[in-house]
Amino acid sequence: MSRAPSIVPEDPDREVYLVLDDFGGRLGLAWRETEPADTELERLIENLLSGQYAHPLRIVAFNTAEGWSRDVTEDIARELRDRCSERGNVPGSLQEFLEHHGR
């Protein structure tokens, strides 16, 4: 029987960020599969700003070496709001997310 791949990063002493995305209708909600490099904070922000997530709902961070995890949705929303303000636009994929979080 084959085993599922591990979600523990190869470098366990770093923060990993995962997004709960809403695909709508019959597809529903899912934690997005992503390349290990895309789980770092800056890459996550870039991917959110470029519309890589259909309808982000929640973002969690964890660090296995330090033994913690937490919901960082509000923190990420505040950062996205600041960056969108600097850019002068909010991507359509983030409109609802920013309306609900990061105030």
Biopython code that builds the backbone (N, CA, C, O; Angstrom):
import numpy as np
from Bio.PDB.StructureBuilder import StructureBuilder

atoms = [
    (1, "MET", "N", (0.838, -1.167, 0.000)),
    (1, "MET", "CA", (0.000, 0.000, 0.000)),
    (1, "MET", "C", (0.890, 1.240, 0.000)),
    (1, "MET", "O", (1.802, 1.341, 0.821)),
    (2, "SER", "N", (0.641, 2.184, -0.906)),
    (2, "SER", "CA", (1.452, 3.391, -0.970)),
    (2, "SER", "C", (1.010, 4.363, 0.119)),
    (2, "SER", "O", (-0.154, 4.401, 0.518)),
    (3, "ARG", "N", (1.962, 5.132, 0.576)),
    (3, "ARG", "CA", (1.687, 6.113, 1.631)),
    (3, "ARG", "C", (1.492, 7.477, 1.005)),
    (3, "ARG", "O", (2.059, 7.772, -0.046)),
    (4, "ALA", "N", (0.702, 8.297, 1.640)),
    (4, "ALA", "CA", (0.506, 9.674, 1.199)),
    (4, "ALA", "C", (1.795, 10.443, 1.441)),
    (4, "ALA", "O", (2.515, 10.164, 2.399)),
    (5, "PRO", "N", (2.091, 11.406, 0.583)),
    (5, "PRO", "CA", (3.302, 12.197, 0.803)),
    (5, "PRO", "C", (3.194, 12.995, 2.095)),
    (5, "PRO", "O", (2.103, 13.393, 2.502)),
    (6, "SER", "N", (4.306, 13.218, 2.718)),
    (6, "SER", "CA", (4.347, 13.966, 3.971)),
    (6, "SER", "C", (4.125, 15.447, 3.720)),
    (6, "SER", "O", (4.607, 15.989, 2.725)),
    (7, "ILE", "N", (3.395, 16.109, 4.620)),
    (7, "ILE", "CA", (3.256, 17.564, 4.526)),
    (7, "ILE", "C", (4.327, 18.269, 5.353)),
    (7, "ILE", "O", (4.410, 19.497, 5.350)),
    (8, "VAL", "N", (5.143, 17.494, 6.056)),
    (8, "VAL", "CA", (6.226, 18.083, 6.846)),
    (8, "VAL", "C", (7.301, 18.577, 5.889)),
    (8, "VAL", "O", (7.789, 17.804, 5.065)),
    (9, "PRO", "N", (7.682, 19.859, 5.980)),
    (9, "PRO", "CA", (8.678, 20.392, 5.055)),
    (9, "PRO", "C", (10.042, 19.736, 5.238)),
    (9, "PRO", "O", (10.379, 19.258, 6.322)),
    (10, "GLU", "N", (10.821, 19.722, 4.156)),
    (10, "GLU", "CA", (12.168, 19.148, 4.240)),
    (10, "GLU", "C", (13.022, 19.918, 5.237)),
    (10, "GLU", "O", (13.837, 19.327, 5.946)),
    (11, "ASP", "N", (12.839, 21.236, 5.293)),
    (11, "ASP", "CA", (13.492, 22.060, 6.307)),
    (11, "ASP", "C", (12.425, 22.336, 7.365)),
    (11, "ASP", "O", (11.668, 23.299, 7.245)),
    (12, "PRO", "N", (12.359, 21.498, 8.400)),
    (12, "PRO", "CA", (11.255, 21.607, 9.342)),
    (12, "PRO", "C", (11.294, 22.871, 10.212)),
    (12, "PRO", "O", (10.306, 23.188, 10.874)),
    (13, "ASP", "N", (12.402, 23.584, 10.218)),
    (13, "ASP", "CA", (12.490, 24.766, 11.076)),
    (13, "ASP", "C", (12.146, 26.033, 10.296)),
    (13, "ASP", "O", (12.938, 26.974, 10.236)),
    (14, "ARG", "N", (10.956, 26.042, 9.704)),
    (14, "ARG", "CA", (10.450, 27.228, 9.021)),
    (14, "ARG", "C", (8.934, 27.201, 9.053)),
    (14, "ARG", "O", (8.314, 26.155, 9.246)),
    (15, "GLU", "N", (8.362, 28.358, 8.862)),
    (15, "GLU", "CA", (6.908, 28.456, 8.839)),
    (15, "GLU", "C", (6.375, 28.016, 7.482)),
    (15, "GLU", "O", (6.957, 28.327, 6.443)),
    (16, "VAL", "N", (5.273, 27.298, 7.505)),
    (16, "VAL", "CA", (4.591, 26.832, 6.308)),
    (16, "VAL", "C", (3.189, 27.433, 6.325)),
    (16, "VAL", "O", (2.520, 27.423, 7.359)),
    (17, "TYR", "N", (2.744, 27.956, 5.187)),
    (17, "TYR", "CA", (1.429, 28.586, 5.068)),
    (17, "TYR", "C", (0.581, 27.793, 4.086)),
    (17, "TYR", "O", (1.028, 27.480, 2.982)),
    (18, "LEU", "N", (-0.653, 27.468, 4.492)),
    (18, "LEU", "CA", (-1.590, 26.738, 3.648)),
    (18, "LEU", "C", (-2.907, 27.501, 3.548)),
    (18, "LEU", "O", (-3.320, 28.171, 4.494)),
    (19, "VAL", "N", (-3.560, 27.392, 2.395)),
    (19, "VAL", "CA", (-4.786, 28.143, 2.117)),
    (19, "VAL", "C", (-5.968, 27.195, 1.957)),
    (19, "VAL", "O", (-5.898, 26.213, 1.218)),
    (20, "LEU", "N", (-7.053, 27.503, 2.658)),
    (20, "LEU", "CA", (-8.324, 26.820, 2.444)),
    (20, "LEU", "C", (-9.043, 27.606, 1.363)),
    (20, "LEU", "O", (-9.337, 28.789, 1.536)),
    (21, "ASP", "N", (-9.327, 26.948, 0.247)),
    (21, "ASP", "CA", (-9.903, 27.612, -0.917)),
    (21, "ASP", "C", (-11.299, 27.052, -1.177)),
    (21, "ASP", "O", (-11.545, 25.864, -0.971)),
    (22, "ASP", "N", (-12.201, 27.901, -1.624)),
    (22, "ASP", "CA", (-13.565, 27.491, -1.948)),
    (22, "ASP", "C", (-13.694, 27.413, -3.463)),
    (22, "ASP", "O", (-13.614, 28.427, -4.155)),
    (23, "PHE", "N", (-13.894, 26.197, -3.972)),
    (23, "PHE", "CA", (-14.027, 25.991, -5.405)),
    (23, "PHE", "C", (-15.476, 26.079, -5.862)),
    (23, "PHE", "O", (-15.770, 25.973, -7.053)),
    (24, "GLY", "N", (-16.373, 26.273, -4.910)),
    (24, "GLY", "CA", (-17.783, 26.455, -5.226)),
    (24, "GLY", "C", (-18.495, 25.174, -5.610)),
    (24, "GLY", "O", (-17.879, 24.143, -5.878)),
    (25, "GLY", "N", (-19.819, 25.276, -5.627)),
    (25, "GLY", "CA", (-20.665, 24.180, -6.084)),
    (25, "GLY", "C", (-20.310, 22.824, -5.530)),
    (25, "GLY", "O", (-20.089, 22.660, -4.331)),
    (26, "ARG", "N", (-20.258, 21.858, -6.416)),
    (26, "ARG", "CA", (-19.996, 20.476, -6.016)),
    (26, "ARG", "C", (-18.551, 20.250, -5.582)),
    (26, "ARG", "O", (-18.273, 19.297, -4.854)),
    (27, "LEU", "N", (-17.642, 21.092, -6.007)),
    (27, "LEU", "CA", (-16.232, 20.899, -5.646)),
    (27, "LEU", "C", (-15.976, 21.275, -4.193)),
    (27, "LEU", "O", (-15.175, 20.622, -3.524)),
    (28, "GLY", "N", (-16.628, 22.302, -3.695)),
    (28, "GLY", "CA", (-16.536, 22.667, -2.289)),
    (28, "GLY", "C", (-15.193, 23.209, -1.843)),
    (28, "GLY", "O", (-14.459, 23.816, -2.622)),
    (29, "LEU", "N", (-14.882, 22.979, -0.572)),
    (29, "LEU", "CA", (-13.679, 23.502, 0.071)),
    (29, "LEU", "C", (-12.546, 22.488, 0.038)),
    (29, "LEU", "O", (-12.778, 21.281, 0.093)),
    (30, "ALA", "N", (-11.313, 22.990, -0.051)),
    (30, "ALA", "CA", (-10.142, 22.106, 0.017)),
    (30, "ALA", "C", (-8.918, 22.911, 0.428)),
    (30, "ALA", "O", (-8.767, 24.075, 0.058)),
    (31, "TRP", "N", (-8.049, 22.266, 1.201)),
    (31, "TRP", "CA", (-6.736, 22.839, 1.464)),
    (31, "TRP", "C", (-5.942, 22.633, 0.182)),
    (31, "TRP", "O", (-5.804, 21.507, -0.296)),
    (32, "ARG", "N", (-5.427, 23.713, -0.368)),
    (32, "ARG", "CA", (-4.780, 23.651, -1.682)),
    (32, "ARG", "C", (-3.468, 22.896, -1.641)),
    (32, "ARG", "O", (-2.646, 23.089, -0.745)),
    (33, "GLU", "N", (-3.287, 22.026, -2.635)),
    (33, "GLU", "CA", (-1.985, 21.398, -2.841)),
    (33, "GLU", "C", (-1.059, 22.469, -3.382)),
    (33, "GLU", "O", (-1.482, 23.327, -4.157)),
    (34, "THR", "N", (0.181, 22.425, -2.985)),
    (34, "THR", "CA", (1.116, 23.443, -3.438)),
    (34, "THR", "C", (2.542, 22.916, -3.369)),
    (34, "THR", "O", (2.851, 22.023, -2.581)),
    (35, "GLU", "N", (3.388, 23.472, -4.190)),
    (35, "GLU", "CA", (4.805, 23.122, -4.156)),
    (35, "GLU", "C", (5.405, 23.608, -2.834)),
    (35, "GLU", "O", (4.971, 24.634, -2.311)),
    (36, "PRO", "N", (6.382, 22.905, -2.288)),
    (36, "PRO", "CA", (6.984, 23.332, -1.022)),
    (36, "PRO", "C", (7.468, 24.787, -1.031)),
    (36, "PRO", "O", (7.302, 25.492, -0.036)),
    (37, "ALA", "N", (8.057, 25.240, -2.125)),
    (37, "ALA", "CA", (8.544, 26.624, -2.181)),
    (37, "ALA", "C", (7.405, 27.634, -2.088)),
    (37, "ALA", "O", (7.611, 28.766, -1.652)),
    (38, "ASP", "N", (6.194, 27.223, -2.500)),
    (38, "ASP", "CA", (5.054, 28.123, -2.483)),
    (38, "ASP", "C", (4.397, 28.238, -1.117)),
    (38, "ASP", "O", (3.409, 28.957, -0.968)),
    (39, "THR", "N", (4.927, 27.541, -0.116)),
    (39, "THR", "CA", (4.357, 27.608, 1.221)),
    (39, "THR", "C", (5.048, 28.643, 2.095)),
    (39, "THR", "O", (4.699, 28.791, 3.267)),
    (40, "GLU", "N", (6.022, 29.362, 1.546)),
    (40, "GLU", "CA", (6.694, 30.426, 2.292)),
    (40, "GLU", "C", (5.851, 31.690, 2.219)),
    (40, "GLU", "O", (5.102, 31.881, 1.261)),
    (41, "LEU", "N", (5.964, 32.541, 3.207)),
    (41, "LEU", "CA", (5.098, 33.712, 3.327)),
    (41, "LEU", "C", (5.113, 34.601, 2.093)),
    (41, "LEU", "O", (4.048, 34.923, 1.565)),
    (42, "GLU", "N", (6.265, 35.002, 1.624)),
    (42, "GLU", "CA", (6.325, 35.937, 0.499)),
    (42, "GLU", "C", (5.727, 35.328, -0.764)),
    (42, "GLU", "O", (5.023, 36.015, -1.504)),
    (43, "ARG", "N", (5.993, 34.067, -1.017)),
    (43, "ARG", "CA", (5.425, 33.410, -2.200)),
    (43, "ARG", "C", (3.910, 33.295, -2.063)),
    (43, "ARG", "O", (3.181, 33.465, -3.040)),
    (44, "LEU", "N", (3.440, 33.010, -0.858)),
    (44, "LEU", "CA", (1.996, 32.953, -0.619)),
    (44, "LEU", "C", (1.347, 34.286, -0.964)),
    (44, "LEU", "O", (0.328, 34.320, -1.655)),
    (45, "ILE", "N", (1.924, 35.377, -0.491)),
    (45, "ILE", "CA", (1.390, 36.716, -0.769)),
    (45, "ILE", "C", (1.368, 36.960, -2.282)),
    (45, "ILE", "O", (0.364, 37.425, -2.823)),
    (46, "GLU", "N", (2.467, 36.648, -2.956)),
    (46, "GLU", "CA", (2.539, 36.833, -4.412)),
    (46, "GLU", "C", (1.453, 36.020, -5.119)),
    (46, "GLU", "O", (0.797, 36.516, -6.035)),
    (47, "ASN", "N", (1.271, 34.778, -4.692)),
    (47, "ASN", "CA", (0.267, 33.918, -5.319)),
    (47, "ASN", "C", (-1.149, 34.418, -5.069)),
    (47, "ASN", "O", (-1.999, 34.342, -5.956)),
    (48, "LEU", "N", (-1.408, 34.925, -3.882)),
    (48, "LEU", "CA", (-2.724, 35.499, -3.601)),
    (48, "LEU", "C", (-2.962, 36.736, -4.468)),
    (48, "LEU", "O", (-4.045, 36.898, -5.029)),
    (49, "LEU", "N", (-1.969, 37.597, -4.577)),
    (49, "LEU", "CA", (-2.114, 38.821, -5.375)),
    (49, "LEU", "C", (-2.262, 38.532, -6.870)),
    (49, "LEU", "O", (-2.887, 39.312, -7.589)),
    (50, "SER", "N", (-1.699, 37.430, -7.337)),
    (50, "SER", "CA", (-1.776, 37.109, -8.762)),
    (50, "SER", "C", (-2.993, 36.245, -9.113)),
    (50, "SER", "O", (-3.149, 35.826, -10.260)),
    (51, "GLY", "N", (-3.855, 35.980, -8.122)),
    (51, "GLY", "CA", (-5.083, 35.236, -8.400)),
    (51, "GLY", "C", (-4.924, 33.733, -8.486)),
    (51, "GLY", "O", (-5.736, 33.063, -9.124)),
    (52, "GLN", "N", (-3.891, 33.188, -7.854)),
    (52, "GLN", "CA", (-3.664, 31.744, -7.903)),
    (52, "GLN", "C", (-4.690, 30.956, -7.088)),
    (52, "GLN", "O", (-4.816, 29.743, -7.258)),
    (53, "TYR", "N", (-5.418, 31.632, -6.211)),
    (53, "TYR", "CA", (-6.435, 30.979, -5.394)),
    (53, "TYR", "C", (-7.804, 31.503, -5.819)),
    (53, "TYR", "O", (-8.000, 32.712, -5.940)),
    (54, "ALA", "N", (-8.750, 30.590, -6.046)),
    (54, "ALA", "CA", (-10.067, 30.944, -6.555)),
    (54, "ALA", "C", (-10.847, 31.816, -5.580)),
    (54, "ALA", "O", (-11.363, 32.869, -5.953)),
    (55, "HIS", "N", (-10.927, 31.381, -4.357)),
    (55, "HIS", "CA", (-11.726, 32.067, -3.353)),
    (55, "HIS", "C", (-11.153, 31.713, -1.974)),
    (55, "HIS", "O", (-11.724, 30.881, -1.269)),
    (56, "PRO", "N", (-10.037, 32.332, -1.584)),
    (56, "PRO", "CA", (-9.412, 31.974, -0.311)),
    (56, "PRO", "C", (-10.337, 32.293, 0.866)),
    (56, "PRO", "O", (-10.966, 33.350, 0.915)),
    (57, "LEU", "N", (-10.404, 31.361, 1.804)),
    (57, "LEU", "CA", (-11.255, 31.542, 2.980)),
    (57, "LEU", "C", (-10.467, 31.650, 4.274)),
    (57, "LEU", "O", (-10.792, 32.458, 5.144)),
    (58, "ARG", "N", (-9.439, 30.838, 4.393)),
    (58, "ARG", "CA", (-8.692, 30.762, 5.651)),
    (58, "ARG", "C", (-7.245, 30.410, 5.335)),
    (58, "ARG", "O", (-6.959, 29.686, 4.382)),
    (59, "ILE", "N", (-6.338, 30.938, 6.153)),
    (59, "ILE", "CA", (-4.914, 30.640, 5.973)),
    (59, "ILE", "C", (-4.352, 30.241, 7.336)),
    (59, "ILE", "O", (-4.556, 30.931, 8.335)),
    (60, "VAL", "N", (-3.649, 29.125, 7.355)),
    (60, "VAL", "CA", (-3.010, 28.674, 8.585)),
    (60, "VAL", "C", (-1.504, 28.605, 8.360)),
    (60, "VAL", "O", (-1.024, 28.397, 7.246)),
    (61, "ALA", "N", (-0.788, 28.785, 9.446)),
    (61, "ALA", "CA", (0.673, 28.655, 9.423)),
    (61, "ALA", "C", (1.049, 27.628, 10.481)),
    (61, "ALA", "O", (0.381, 27.497, 11.506)),
    (62, "PHE", "N", (2.134, 26.899, 10.212)),
    (62, "PHE", "CA", (2.642, 25.982, 11.221)),
    (62, "PHE", "C", (4.152, 25.863, 11.094)),
    (62, "PHE", "O", (4.730, 26.135, 10.042)),
    (63, "ASN", "N", (4.770, 25.454, 12.179)),
    (63, "ASN", "CA", (6.201, 25.188, 12.220)),
    (63, "ASN", "C", (6.382, 23.913, 13.027)),
    (63, "ASN", "O", (6.185, 23.910, 14.242)),
    (64, "THR", "N", (6.754, 22.836, 12.359)),
    (64, "THR", "CA", (6.845, 21.545, 13.036)),
    (64, "THR", "C", (8.017, 21.486, 14.009)),
    (64, "THR", "O", (7.934, 20.799, 15.027)),
    (65, "ALA", "N", (9.106, 22.191, 13.715)),
    (65, "ALA", "CA", (10.257, 22.168, 14.611)),
    (65, "ALA", "C", (9.931, 22.844, 15.939)),
    (65, "ALA", "O", (10.392, 22.419, 16.998)),
    (66, "GLU", "N", (9.133, 23.897, 15.863)),
    (66, "GLU", "CA", (8.756, 24.620, 17.083)),
    (66, "GLU", "C", (7.459, 24.090, 17.689)),
    (66, "GLU", "O", (7.111, 24.439, 18.817)),
    (67, "GLY", "N", (6.746, 23.249, 16.943)),
    (67, "GLY", "CA", (5.556, 22.604, 17.473)),
    (67, "GLY", "C", (4.343, 23.499, 17.622)),
    (67, "GLY", "O", (3.615, 23.386, 18.608)),
    (68, "TRP", "N", (4.106, 24.389, 16.661)),
    (68, "TRP", "CA", (2.930, 25.258, 16.751)),
    (68, "TRP", "C", (2.215, 25.371, 15.413)),
    (68, "TRP", "O", (2.786, 25.115, 14.353)),
    (69, "SER", "N", (0.959, 25.759, 15.496)),
    (69, "SER", "CA", (0.167, 26.124, 14.327)),
    (69, "SER", "C", (-0.831, 27.177, 14.770)),
    (69, "SER", "O", (-1.233, 27.212, 15.933)),
    (70, "ARG", "N", (-1.240, 28.056, 13.817)),
    (70, "ARG", "CA", (-2.237, 29.067, 14.167)),
    (70, "ARG", "C", (-2.912, 29.597, 12.913)),
    (70, "ARG", "O", (-2.377, 29.509, 11.808)),
    (71, "ASP", "N", (-4.082, 30.139, 13.112)),
    (71, "ASP", "CA", (-4.829, 30.780, 12.041)),
    (71, "ASP", "C", (-4.219, 32.166, 11.826)),
    (71, "ASP", "O", (-4.199, 32.984, 12.746)),
    (72, "VAL", "N", (-3.724, 32.431, 10.620)),
    (72, "VAL", "CA", (-3.092, 33.717, 10.308)),
    (72, "VAL", "C", (-3.904, 34.507, 9.280)),
    (72, "VAL", "O", (-3.392, 35.435, 8.653)),
    (73, "THR", "N", (-5.169, 34.132, 9.114)),
    (73, "THR", "CA", (-6.017, 34.755, 8.107)),
    (73, "THR", "C", (-6.052, 36.272, 8.248)),
    (73, "THR", "O", (-5.855, 36.989, 7.267)),
    (74, "GLU", "N", (-6.298, 36.761, 9.447)),
    (74, "GLU", "CA", (-6.403, 38.208, 9.655)),
    (74, "GLU", "C", (-5.071, 38.905, 9.382)),
    (74, "GLU", "O", (-5.051, 39.987, 8.795)),
    (75, "ASP", "N", (-3.972, 38.304, 9.796)),
    (75, "ASP", "CA", (-2.643, 38.888, 9.561)),
    (75, "ASP", "C", (-2.349, 38.992, 8.064)),
    (75, "ASP", "O", (-1.863, 40.021, 7.593)),
    (76, "ILE", "N", (-2.642, 37.932, 7.325)),
    (76, "ILE", "CA", (-2.391, 37.922, 5.883)),
    (76, "ILE", "C", (-3.308, 38.928, 5.189)),
    (76, "ILE", "O", (-2.883, 39.621, 4.264)),
    (77, "ALA", "N", (-4.547, 39.010, 5.624)),
    (77, "ALA", "CA", (-5.480, 39.966, 5.020)),
    (77, "ALA", "C", (-4.990, 41.404, 5.207)),
    (77, "ALA", "O", (-5.085, 42.212, 4.283)),
    (78, "ARG", "N", (-4.474, 41.726, 6.383)),
    (78, "ARG", "CA", (-3.938, 43.083, 6.611)),
    (78, "ARG", "C", (-2.762, 43.367, 5.679)),
    (78, "ARG", "O", (-2.663, 44.452, 5.106)),
    (79, "GLU", "N", (-1.873, 42.386, 5.532)),
    (79, "GLU", "CA", (-0.723, 42.552, 4.633)),
    (79, "GLU", "C", (-1.197, 42.728, 3.186)),
    (79, "GLU", "O", (-0.678, 43.575, 2.459)),
    (80, "LEU", "N", (-2.173, 41.933, 2.776)),
    (80, "LEU", "CA", (-2.702, 42.051, 1.413)),
    (80, "LEU", "C", (-3.366, 43.409, 1.198)),
    (80, "LEU", "O", (-3.206, 44.023, 0.143)),
    (81, "ARG", "N", (-4.101, 43.869, 2.187)),
    (81, "ARG", "CA", (-4.748, 45.177, 2.079)),
    (81, "ARG", "C", (-3.688, 46.274, 1.875)),
    (81, "ARG", "O", (-3.866, 47.157, 1.035)),
    (82, "ASP", "N", (-2.604, 46.220, 2.630)),
    (82, "ASP", "CA", (-1.518, 47.203, 2.485)),
    (82, "ASP", "C", (-0.904, 47.135, 1.090)),
    (82, "ASP", "O", (-0.682, 48.165, 0.453)),
    (83, "ARG", "N", (-0.637, 45.945, 0.629)),
    (83, "ARG", "CA", (-0.013, 45.803, -0.699)),
    (83, "ARG", "C", (-0.953, 46.222, -1.817)),
    (83, "ARG", "O", (-0.520, 46.823, -2.800)),
    (84, "CYS", "N", (-2.221, 45.915, -1.677)),
    (84, "CYS", "CA", (-3.195, 46.336, -2.691)),
    (84, "CYS", "C", (-3.306, 47.855, -2.709)),
    (84, "CYS", "O", (-3.463, 48.456, -3.772)),
    (85, "SER", "N", (-3.227, 48.467, -1.557)),
    (85, "SER", "CA", (-3.267, 49.924, -1.475)),
    (85, "SER", "C", (-2.063, 50.531, -2.198)),
    (85, "SER", "O", (-2.202, 51.517, -2.921)),
    (86, "GLU", "N", (-0.884, 49.939, -2.002)),
    (86, "GLU", "CA", (0.332, 50.401, -2.685)),
    (86, "GLU", "C", (0.213, 50.236, -4.193)),
    (86, "GLU", "O", (0.658, 51.096, -4.953)),
    (87, "ARG", "N", (-0.386, 49.135, -4.622)),
    (87, "ARG", "CA", (-0.530, 48.841, -6.050)),
    (87, "ARG", "C", (-1.666, 49.621, -6.705)),
    (87, "ARG", "O", (-1.679, 49.825, -7.919)),
    (88, "GLY", "N", (-2.616, 50.052, -5.881)),
    (88, "GLY", "CA", (-3.746, 50.810, -6.407)),
    (88, "GLY", "C", (-4.876, 49.963, -6.943)),
    (88, "GLY", "O", (-5.777, 50.488, -7.597)),
    (89, "ASN", "N", (-4.855, 48.648, -6.684)),
    (89, "ASN", "CA", (-5.965, 47.801, -7.105)),
    (89, "ASN", "C", (-6.039, 46.550, -6.246)),
    (89, "ASN", "O", (-5.057, 46.115, -5.644)),
    (90, "VAL", "N", (-7.245, 45.989, -6.212)),
    (90, "VAL", "CA", (-7.489, 44.740, -5.490)),
    (90, "VAL", "C", (-7.904, 43.695, -6.522)),
    (90, "VAL", "O", (-8.896, 43.888, -7.225)),
    (91, "PRO", "N", (-7.160, 42.590, -6.625)),
    (91, "PRO", "CA", (-7.555, 41.542, -7.567)),
    (91, "PRO", "C", (-8.954, 41.018, -7.236)),
    (91, "PRO", "O", (-9.329, 40.924, -6.067)),
    (92, "GLY", "N", (-9.710, 40.682, -8.263)),
    (92, "GLY", "CA", (-11.061, 40.173, -8.066)),
    (92, "GLY", "C", (-11.130, 38.968, -7.153)),
    (92, "GLY", "O", (-12.096, 38.806, -6.408)),
    (93, "SER", "N", (-10.110, 38.118, -7.204)),
    (93, "SER", "CA", (-10.089, 36.914, -6.375)),
    (93, "SER", "C", (-9.938, 37.229, -4.891)),
    (93, "SER", "O", (-10.173, 36.363, -4.048)),
    (94, "LEU", "N", (-9.549, 38.463, -4.564)),
    (94, "LEU", "CA", (-9.349, 38.837, -3.158)),
    (94, "LEU", "C", (-10.422, 39.777, -2.617)),
    (94, "LEU", "O", (-10.437, 40.063, -1.419)),
    (95, "GLN", "N", (-11.313, 40.261, -3.469)),
    (95, "GLN", "CA", (-12.306, 41.245, -3.043)),
    (95, "GLN", "C", (-13.076, 40.780, -1.805)),
    (95, "GLN", "O", (-13.082, 41.461, -0.780)),
    (96, "GLU", "N", (-13.718, 39.628, -1.906)),
    (96, "GLU", "CA", (-14.539, 39.138, -0.802)),
    (96, "GLU", "C", (-13.686, 38.789, 0.417)),
    (96, "GLU", "O", (-14.080, 39.054, 1.553)),
    (97, "PHE", "N", (-12.530, 38.199, 0.178)),
    (97, "PHE", "CA", (-11.626, 37.853, 1.279)),
    (97, "PHE", "C", (-11.282, 39.097, 2.101)),
    (97, "PHE", "O", (-11.341, 39.068, 3.330)),
    (98, "LEU", "N", (-10.926, 40.181, 1.423)),
    (98, "LEU", "CA", (-10.546, 41.417, 2.127)),
    (98, "LEU", "C", (-11.742, 42.106, 2.758)),
    (98, "LEU", "O", (-11.585, 42.810, 3.755)),
    (99, "GLU", "N", (-12.927, 41.923, 2.205)),
    (99, "GLU", "CA", (-14.121, 42.478, 2.832)),
    (99, "GLU", "C", (-14.414, 41.806, 4.169)),
    (99, "GLU", "O", (-14.937, 42.445, 5.082)),
    (100, "HIS", "N", (-14.081, 40.525, 4.290)),
    (100, "HIS", "CA", (-14.386, 39.764, 5.502)),
    (100, "HIS", "C", (-13.265, 39.744, 6.529)),
    (100, "HIS", "O", (-13.508, 39.430, 7.694)),
    (101, "HIS", "N", (-12.055, 40.067, 6.128)),
    (101, "HIS", "CA", (-10.900, 39.927, 7.034)),
    (101, "HIS", "C", (-9.991, 41.163, 6.974)),
    (101, "HIS", "O", (-10.034, 41.955, 6.034)),
    (102, "GLY", "N", (-9.183, 41.285, 8.001)),
    (102, "GLY", "CA", (-8.104, 42.266, 8.005)),
    (102, "GLY", "C", (-8.500, 43.703, 8.217)),
    (102, "GLY", "O", (-7.839, 44.613, 7.717)),
    (103, "ARG", "N", (-9.539, 43.913, 8.929)),
    (103, "ARG", "CA", (-9.966, 45.301, 9.203)),
    (103, "ARG", "C", (-9.290, 45.833, 10.419)),
    (103, "ARG", "O", (-9.523, 46.979, 10.803)),
]
sb = StructureBuilder()
sb.init_structure("model")
sb.init_model(0)
sb.init_chain("A")
sb.init_seg("    ")
for serial, (resi, resn, name, xyz) in enumerate(atoms, 1):
    if name == "N":
        sb.init_residue(resn, " ", resi, " ")
    sb.init_atom(name, np.array(xyz, "f"), 0.0, 1.0, " ", f" {name:<3s}", serial, name[0])
structure = sb.get_structure()
